[in-house]
């Protein structure tokens, strides 16, 4: 995790592992849900802020078609490298990948008809500033859609993992995991969006089940493909394996109700902001 304006950062091989393991199971279903709600049309101009490895941008490219435009922006060059390596979308818009900050979007006012941000807004140090930038680049009236995780105690897997991390690694070890849920209040999200200039603001709370083969698989992926990797970076392989096993056992005991043979299926809950740019 960096100290820059967007704090959820991955280095090394983590972006590739994120794309391989977390995108199919987690972020792709959420991307489809988000775009179902924002409803980009053929020919729309879509900006995906904090695009990561590009899953939302790819789904949007298929929906707007080759007459539309899609831009994915992220501050992390490693994530963008994975995004650029993905195959193009048949009959979809070509995607422009831009390295840059959500706090200073390198685009003109009114350049996009749709702006989306999936599971990223909570990591911006200046959330209001980022929303104001999204509003600035949105055409009149334009549509915005942004999703954020709800409070961690409403997301049982994340909560169990965070508690286990603090027990096994020391107080504060769960900061990265808890940070994913740091904008969990729908009222705060609504107030920020209204202050940023958006109108017709509504926040929808949505729950989806996420599935992995086992608790152990999910925990291992959390240590490989998220900022939690830093907790094990300096450990030898045997010590690393012991730590993953201990956390897996801990989490498994807490979440036994969600685990079956070869199936670990648990609910995730997000708040989805939907709004219009209004007439300026």
Secondary structure, DSSP 8 states (H G I E B T S, - for coil): --SSSB-----TTHHHHIIIIIIIIIIHHHHHHHHHHH---TT-EEEEET-TTSHHHHHHHHHH-TTSEEEEEES-HHHHHHHHHS---TTS--EEEEE--TTS--S-TT-EEEEEEES-GGGBS-HHHHHHHHHHTEEEEEEEEEEEE--GGGSHHHHHHHHHHHHHH-TTTTHHHHHTTTT--HHHHHHHHHHTT-EEEEEEEEEEEEEES-HHHHHHHHHHHSGGGGGTTTS-HHHHHHHHHHHHHHHHHHTGGGEETTEEEEEEEEEEEEEE----
